[in-house]
């Protein structure tokens, strides 16, 4: 450093109001807290001999750290200086019960609740309760460049406590919760680029928690990023689908919300069915868990509705989402295995409505439409043996109209147009709106028909 530069540094440092009653770490902290100019603070931190070797990882008596405060305030230059020049630990956390009011020691009036203490306590005494990390603070306060920098420097995106990775209160959860799409993308991209097996396994093991958090935010851009990375080899898990469907059904009361649910579900299935170049077709594994889970949910939700009109309209709406997902599945050879589950749910619906003296005609119309859609989509084939098995189901035996419909439907189960649609669907490598819209020569009406849009 030249003599002129040294004099400039001394001059800048002299202009800073330093509290001599504070320790060296506290002095740096206090300057940052008072929003002093970053370049001056960096000079003070790096170029004043008496601060060489300063322990910047010290947890101050108010429970905070210098790096965490910088991330709270967006002091990006100081963050880089701390990490690159002073050896700051990017994973050091504040204490959860830190005093937000300057450098005063923690007082009994500034504490966290007993319930939160029990959830966050990392072990030992109150001083070891984990608070926000530097990365989480930069996410919460919207300083994306700092967050990206910390991720590159190895900041923990999980919430690691005693060697165990958790999603609750992790940096990834906060990034999803606050809608920081670029940060979520950076986190996932970084773990796969580094082939971090431990983090990748954690991501997959927490896929339902992660997916639930994404769905809570209704952020479609985040969903586009997250979903392909928690689905393995173009295989969507039936258990995951029922988690998605159940969560969406709980929130789909208003008309506006129902439209949003349709958009989300469309994105889930379209993203999962897009050709990723692997040559593998979309497969829904554990489809039995999805079908049985849907019927169980349908039965449980039916019990919570008292109005006759609400019951039938609710059944129609929820079942439309079920068929929306099934249209992406090749015609099933084994739908007969779900007859007992269908019978249990439908017999329950019919019995409950008969007991309360409600008009069951709308319910019967729903049953007929349910079976007709399964037949039209090729999931039920009305052979003689199959029709005989359907007629043995309790709810069918109780409803003559339904039995007559199934017998009549079996005489001409599918016409040539319907058979052609199923054949085309089952032979397409990727069946989704994108591939169908790309088909040459077909009119829009034909494409809508092929995609079951008019069903």
N, C-alpha and C positions, 0 to 999 in steps of 0.2 A: 504494500500500500504506500502510495506517495505521501509526502508531507502534507500536500494540499488536501488530499483525500482524507487523511487522518484528522486534519483540523476541521473538515466538514462534518465528519462523524461525531467528533467531540462536541461541535456546535449543535448538531441535531439532538444529541443525547442531553445536552445541557438544557435544551428547551423543554424536555419532558418533565412533568411534575412527578418526581419519585418520592414515595412515602418512605422515609428512613426507618419507620417503626415496623415495617413489614420485612419478612424474609425475602431472599432473592427470588424464589419461585413466586411468592405472593406479589412481588413488585411487577413481574412480567404479567401475571394474571390480572392485576389491577389496571395496568395500562391497556390491556385488551378489552377489559370490561368497560373502560371509559372511552372506548372507540378512538384511541390515538391512531394516527396515521400508520398504516402497516409497515411501510418502508423504514420508518423511524424505529418501530418496535423491533424489526428484524435486525437493524444495525445495533441496537441496544443489546439484543440477545446474542448476536454472533461476534460483534467486533469490539466489545468492551472486555478487556482481559479479566476483570474480576468475575465475569459470568461464564468463563470457559469451564466446561465440565459440569454445568448445572444439571441436576437431575430433573428433567422435564416430565418424568413419569410419576413424580410424587403426587399422591392424593392429598390435597390441601385440607386444612382443618374444617372447611365448610363442606367437604365431601366431593369436590369437583377436581377436574384436571385441566391443565392449560390447553391441551389439544381439544378436549371436549368443548371448552368455551369458544375456541376459534371456530369449530364446526357449527356451534350454535349461532355465532354472529356472521359467519360467512367470510372469515379472514383467510382467504385462500393462500396468500403469499406466506403468511405466518405458518399455516398448516404445512406447506412444502418445506419451509425452513426447519420446522420442528422434526419432521419425518426424515428428511434427507441429511440435515446437518447435525441435529441434536439427538438422534436415535429415539424419537418418540415411538411408543408402542401403540400401533393403530387399533389394537383390540382392548386397550384399557378403558374401563367403564367408570362413569360417575357412580357414586353411591346413590341408591334410589331415594334416600331421604336427605339428599344434599340441601343445604341452605341456599335458596335462590337469591338471597339478599347480600351480595358482596362476599366478603371474606370472614364474616362472623362465624364462630363455631356453631355447630348444630345445636338447636335448643329444643326442649320438649314440645314447644308449640309448632315446630316445623318437622313433622314426622309423617310417615305413611301409615295407612291403616293396618291393623293387626292382620286382617285377611290378606292384604297385599304383601305384607312382610312374609307370611307363611308361604306364599306362592313364589316369591322372588328370592328368598334367602338362599344364598349359595353355600352356606355352611359357616359355622363359627358364630360371631356376634353380629350386632346390628351394623357395624361398620363394613361388613362384607356383603350387605344386600346389594345386588347388582342393579344398577340404573342403566340409563341409555349409554350406548357406545358412541364414539365419534361418528361412525357411519350412520347410525340411526338419527343422530341429531342433524346431520347434514341433509338427510332425507326429509325429516319432519319440517325443517325450516326452508326447504326448497332450494338448497345449494347443490344442484346436480353436478357441476364440475368437480366440486370437492368430493362428492360421493363416488363419482367415477374414478377419481384419483386414488381414493382409499381402497376401492375394490382392486385396482391394479396393484396396489401395494400389499395386498393379502388380507384386507380387513374381513373379519368373520361375517358371513351373511346369514348364518344360523345363530341360534342362541345356545352356545355351548356352556353347559354347567356340569362341572365334575366329569368331563369327558363325554357327556351325552349331548347329542345335537337335538334341539327342539325347534319347532316352528313358532310356537307361542312367544311373542315379543322379540322375534328375530328381525334382522334388518330386511330380509325378504318380505316378511309379513307387513312391515311398515311401508315398504316401497309399494306393495300392492294396495294397501289400505289408503295411502295418500295419492294413488294414481300416478306414480312416477314411472311411466311406461319405459322410458329409456334406461332407467336404472335397473328395472326388472330384467330387461333384455341384456344389459351389460353383465349382471350377476350370472344369469344362466349361460350366456355365451362364454364368460370367463371360466366357469367350472368345466365346461366341455372342452374348451381349447386347451386347458391345463390337464385334461383327463383326470380330474380329481375324483377318484372312485368313491371316496368316503362321502363327499358332498353329493355326487350323483345318486348314490344309494339312498342318502337322506332325502333328496328331492323326491325320489320315487316312493319311499316309505311314507312320506307325508303328503302324498298327492291329493288325498281327499280333503285334508285341512287346507291345503293350498288352493284347491279348486273352490272350496266353500268361501274362502276369503275373496277370491276373484269374483265369484257370483254375487257376493254381498255388495261389491262396488259397482256392478253393472258395467264395468269398463271392458268394452269389446276388444279394444286394442291389446289390453293386457291378456285377455283370454286367448287371442290369436298367438301370442308369444308363449304362454304357459302350456296350453293344451298339447301341442305336438311333443313337448319335452317331458310330459308325464304319461304319454301313451307310447307303448313299446312296439316298434316294428309295425306301424299301421294297424295295431290291434287295440280296439277300444274295449275296456273291461265292462261287462254287464253290470257289475257291482258299482262301478263309477257312474254309469248311466243312471242307475236308480238313485244314487246320491244326487246327481244333477236334477233329475226329474222331481224328486221329493222336495228339494230346496226351492225349485222354481214354483212348484204347486203351492207351497206355503205362502208365497208372496204374490200370487196371481189373482187378486180379488177384483181390482179395478180393470176397466176395459183397457186403459193405457198400459197397465202392467201386463195384461195378457198379450198385447202386441209386442211388448219388450221381451216376454218369455219366448214368443215365437222366433224373434230375431236371434236370441241367444242360442236356442236349441238348433236353429238352422246353422248357425256358425259352428257349433260343436260338431254336428254331423258332416257339414261341408268340409271343415278343416280335416276331420278324421278320414274322409273318403278321397281327398285329393291325392293324385298320383305323385309320390315322392321320388320316383325314378328307381325305386328298389325292385320293381317288378312284382311286388306283393300286393294282392287285392286287399281291400278293407275287410277286416274280420272282427266281429264282436264276440269276444271270448266270454265264457260264462253267461251266455244268453239266457240260460235257464234262471239264473239269479235275477236278471232284469225282469223277465216275464213274471216270475213268481213274486218278486218284490213289488212290481207294479200292482198286481192283483191284491196283494196284502194291503198296500197303501190305499188302494181304491176302497177296499172294505172298511178300513179304519176311518178314512175321511167321511165315508157315507154315514157312519154312526154319529158324526158331529153336526149333521145338517138336519133340521127338522122340517123345513118347508118342502112340500111336494115338488114344486117347480124348481126350487134350488137343487134338490137332489138329482133330478133327471138332467137338468142343464149342466150341473157339475160333472155328472158322469160322462155326458157327451164331450164336454170340453177336455177333461183329463184324458179320455180315451183317444181323442184326436191327436194329442201329443204322443201317446203310445204308438199309434199307427204312423205318425210322422217319422218316428225312429225305425219302425219295422220296414218302411219302404226302402231303406238302404240295405236291407238284408235279403240275400237270395232266398227264394222260396224254400221254406223249411220242410224237411221230410219227417220231422218228429214232433209236430205240434200236438199230436195226440197225447203226448206225455203230460200236457198241461190241462187236459180235460177235467181232471179231478179238482184242480185249483180254480178253474173257471166255474165249475159247478158249485164249489163251496162259496165263492163270492156271490154268484148270481142267485143262488138259492137263498142266501142271507138277505140280499136286496129285496127279493120277492116276498119272503116271509115277513120281513119287517114292515113293508108297506101294506101288506094284507092285514097284519095285526092292528095297524093304526087306522084301518078303514080308508086308506088313500086310494086314489084312482091309479091302477097299475097299467093302464093302456100305454102311457108314455114310456114306462119301464119296459114293456114288451116290445115297443117300437125300438127301443135302445138295444135290446137283446138281438132282434132281427138284424139291425144295422151292423152290430158287432160281428155276427157270424157272416153276414154278407160281405163285409169288408175283408175278413180273413180269407174267404173263398175267392174273392176277386183278386186279391194280392197273391194267390197261389199258396197260401200257408196251410189251408185245409183242402184236401182233395176228397170229394164226396163219392168215394167208392161205396159199394153195398155194405162192406164190413164197417167202414168209418161212420156211415149214417146210422147203422145199428148201434154203434157205441154211443153216438150222440143222443139217440132216443132213450138210452138207459140212464142218462143224467137226471138227477132229481128235479132240477128246475125245468127241464124239458118235459118231463112226465107230468108236471103240474100245469103246464101251459100248452093246451092243445094247438093253439094258433102257431106257436113256435115249432112244434113237431111237424105240423102240416107244411110250414114254410121249408124246413130242411128237406122233407121228402120231395116237395115240388122242385126245389132248387137243384136237387141231385139229378133230376131228369135232364136238365140242360145246365150243367154247372158253369161252363164258360163258353162264350162265343169265340169265333175266330179272331176277332179284334183283341179280345182280352187275352187269349192264348198267345197271340203274337207279341203283345206288350210284355208278358211275363218272360217269354223266350228271349226277347231283346235284353231285358233287364238282367236276366241270369247269365247272359253271355258277355255283358259289358265288364271290362276290367275295373273301371271306376264309375260307379253309378251316383251322379250328383248333378246339381243344376248346371254346373259349368260344362261338364262333358256333354250333357243333353243339349244345351244351347248351342254347342259347337257342331252338332250333327248337321251335315249338309242336306239340302233339298226339302227337308221336312218343314211344314208350316208351323207357326207358333201354336196353333190349336193342337197339332199332333204332338209337339214337344210337351205341352201342358198335360196332355193325356198320358204320355209315356212316363211323366214324372208324378203321376197320380195327383196332380194339382186340382183336378175337378172332383176328387173323391170326397 
